[in-house]
Amino acid sequence: APVFAEERYSARLRENNAAGALVLRVRATDADWGQNARVRYRLWEGRVRGAPLSSYVSVQAETG
């Protein structure tokens, strides 16, 4: 299973960040080889004030 560099990640943001601004970087590694060592990231779809989380932030699946 992938191992994350931190047990838990969190970030506080100021309002009105520019689109595309870096908010938080996560990192995980996998001890497997080749394709089995590939780690992909995604956000758990939650809601913020009734709107989908994905309408506020996104994650780069390949880089976290």
Long-range contacts (C-beta under 8 A, 24 or more apart in sequence): 1-30, 2-28, 2-29, 2-30, 2-39, 3-28, 3-29, 3-30, 3-31, 4-28, 5-29, 23-57, 25-64, 26-64, 27-64, 28-64, 39-64
